[in-house]
Amino acid sequence: MKKTNKTTIIWLAGVLVGTLAFGQDSGDRVTVPFRDNSRPRTLVVSMIQGSITVRGYNGNDAIVEGSGGSSRRHSTPPPGMHRIDPSSSGLDISEDNNTITIHGGVIHSSDVTVQIPAQTTLRLKTVNGGKITVEGVSGDVEADNTNGSVIITDVSGSVVANSTNGKVTVTLNKVTANKNMSFSTLNGTVDVTLPADTKANLRMRTDNGDMWSDFDVKLDGAHPPQVDDQRKSGGHYRVKMDKTIYGSINGGGPEIELRTYNGSIYLRKK
């Protein structure tokens, strides 16, 4: 008998709720409409286990595809028995006030791919098991990955991208005026490409790596060491040498922070 997976979409108190069951070895797909495409749209994806991929497309709805399986460590099966894995990865989807929210399960790993209208604000977060990838979107993007990389390409807008253990790679076609941006990781490289005419004030720091740029960066020396002198009251004398590099490109503008602890920083001109 051919195995089928069911997709249920329920209207409840004016809120669209989608509950998807994903087979372990196959992916399912569901289309979720935004309530009003004349208003700003937002996509929120929050995962404990799994990757997140978001791509902009020429359409009005969110197209969600997912696949998943158990992420638990398995014990040795008893003699003559086999393990029966759950068929659902536990993805829940809801739409409220033009915001589509996707939550992943706690135990099982779920890789989710979403096609959304290009003009959409994104809030993406995952903890373990994969990377965050964004392509072809125009809007504000926030991406936070604890154990994995963040890769954002062909994007116009503003970006805040953070990782703890993984590289951060971002390519912007156009930068939203008067918005600060931040790109940071603890362990990994930070590689950011900006339009050649981007105006920004820069804060750049790496503790174990190098910083490179093909922009003409004008360094700002107006940040002397911080001195804490408490000797008159019998206290200590301390000088803190900040390793942060301050500068500007194209005359300055909104603040852009690039930071890593273990890795190098690349600021590229598109």
Protein Blocks (a to p, Z undefined) as FASTA:
>chain_A
ZZddddddddeehiacddddddfkbccddddddfblkbccddddddfbdcddddddddfb
dcdddddddfbdcddddehiacdddfbeoiacddeehiacddddfkbccdddddddfbac
dddddfbhpacddehiacddddddfbbcdddehiacddddddfbdcdddddfbdcehiac
ddddfbdcddddddfklccddddddfbbcdddfbdcdddfkbccddddfklnopacdddd
dfbdcddeehiaaddddddfbdcdddddZZ
